[in-house]
Amino acid sequence: MDERSALFVRLPSPLVSRLDAHIRADGRTKQAVVEDLLSSQLAVDANVELHDDEILDLTAVAAFLRVDESDVLDRIATGDFPARRFGDQWRCSRAAVLTWLAGTDPPTTRPTGFSA
């Protein structure tokens, strides 16, 4: 049997509600869903040792998020993405990107990518 460790986290209530609804619809346990989500997210860097302070350029951020560079630039332009400009280049902290990614879009708007 796999060795397991306990993970205790506090999440925003709306996110927990969405997780609970997903679990009810999917029929799996929270443990299985969270394990799959973490495995898929961490698989992005499966061959690279993670460093929370790693600095990413625009190309690396887009690859990490699996989106086009123009989508990242759009978010930067609206002030909705943690990035800093150095001359004509953008840099992002991997830790800041992960924190941003774990957040939620404001409840008064639909998440980016969804049409009305």
C-alpha positions as CSV (number, residue, x, y, z in Angstrom):
1,M,0.0,0.0,0.0
2,D,1.2,3.6,-0.7
3,E,2.6,5.5,2.1
4,R,0.2,8.5,2.7
5,S,0.5,11.8,4.5
6,A,-2.3,14.0,5.8
7,L,-2.9,17.3,4.0
8,F,-5.0,19.9,5.7
9,V,-5.9,23.0,3.8
10,R,-8.4,25.9,4.1
11,L,-10.0,26.9,0.9
12,P,-12.5,29.7,0.0
13,S,-16.1,28.5,0.6
14,P,-17.2,29.0,-3.0
15,L,-14.3,26.7,-4.2
16,V,-15.2,24.1,-1.7
17,S,-18.9,24.2,-2.8
18,R,-17.7,23.7,-6.4
19,L,-15.5,20.8,-5.3
20,D,-18.4,19.2,-3.4
21,A,-20.7,19.5,-6.4
22,H,-18.0,18.0,-8.7
23,I,-17.6,15.0,-6.3
24,R,-21.3,14.4,-6.1
25,A,-21.6,14.4,-9.9
26,D,-18.4,12.4,-10.5
27,G,-19.0,9.8,-7.7
28,R,-15.4,9.8,-6.5
29,T,-13.9,10.7,-3.2
30,K,-12.4,14.1,-2.4
31,Q,-9.1,12.4,-1.9
32,A,-9.2,10.9,-5.4
33,V,-10.2,14.2,-7.0
34,V,-7.6,16.2,-5.2
35,E,-4.9,13.6,-5.9
36,D,-5.7,13.7,-9.6
37,L,-5.7,17.5,-9.7
38,L,-2.4,17.7,-7.9
39,S,-0.8,15.0,-10.0
40,S,-1.8,16.7,-13.2
41,Q,-0.7,20.1,-12.0
42,L,2.7,18.9,-10.7
43,A,3.2,16.7,-13.9
44,V,4.0,20.0,-15.7
45,D,7.3,20.0,-13.9
46,A,7.8,16.3,-13.5
47,N,11.4,16.5,-14.9
48,V,12.4,19.7,-13.2
49,E,13.1,20.3,-9.6
50,L,10.6,22.8,-8.3
51,H,11.9,26.1,-6.8
52,D,9.3,28.5,-5.5
53,D,11.5,31.4,-6.4
54,E,12.1,30.4,-10.0
55,I,11.6,33.3,-12.4
56,L,9.7,32.7,-15.7
57,D,9.7,34.6,-18.9
58,L,6.6,35.1,-21.0
59,T,7.2,32.0,-23.1
60,A,7.7,29.8,-20.0
61,V,4.6,31.2,-18.3
62,A,2.5,30.5,-21.3
63,A,3.9,27.0,-21.6
64,F,3.4,26.4,-17.8
65,L,-0.2,27.5,-18.1
66,R,-0.7,25.8,-21.4
67,V,-2.1,28.9,-23.1
68,D,-0.9,31.3,-25.8
69,E,1.5,34.1,-24.9
70,S,-1.2,36.6,-26.1
71,D,-3.6,35.3,-23.4
72,V,-1.0,35.9,-20.7
73,L,-0.3,39.4,-22.1
74,D,-4.1,40.1,-22.1
75,R,-4.2,39.3,-18.4
76,I,-1.1,41.3,-17.7
77,A,-2.7,44.3,-19.5
78,T,-5.8,44.2,-17.4
79,G,-3.7,44.0,-14.2
80,D,-5.0,40.5,-13.4
81,F,-1.7,38.7,-13.6
82,P,1.4,38.9,-11.4
83,A,4.2,40.1,-13.7
84,R,6.9,42.7,-13.9
85,R,8.3,44.4,-16.9
86,F,12.1,44.6,-17.5
87,G,12.7,46.8,-20.5
88,D,10.5,45.1,-23.2
89,Q,10.3,41.8,-21.5
90,W,8.0,40.3,-18.8
91,R,9.1,38.2,-15.8
92,C,6.9,36.3,-13.4
93,S,7.7,34.4,-10.2
94,R,6.5,30.8,-10.4
95,A,5.2,31.1,-6.8
96,A,3.2,34.2,-7.7
97,V,1.8,32.4,-10.8
98,L,0.7,29.4,-8.7
99,T,-0.9,31.7,-6.1
100,W,-2.7,33.6,-8.8
101,L,-3.8,30.3,-10.4
102,A,-5.2,29.0,-7.1
103,G,-7.4,32.2,-6.8
104,T,-10.9,32.6,-8.1
105,D,-12.4,35.0,-10.6
106,P,-14.7,37.6,-9.0
107,P,-18.2,36.2,-8.6
108,T,-19.8,39.1,-10.5
109,T,-18.1,38.0,-13.7
110,R,-17.8,34.8,-15.6
111,P,-14.4,33.2,-15.7
112,T,-12.3,34.1,-18.7
113,G,-12.9,31.9,-21.6
114,F,-16.6,31.4,-21.0
115,S,-19.1,33.1,-23.4
116,A,-22.3,34.6,-22.1
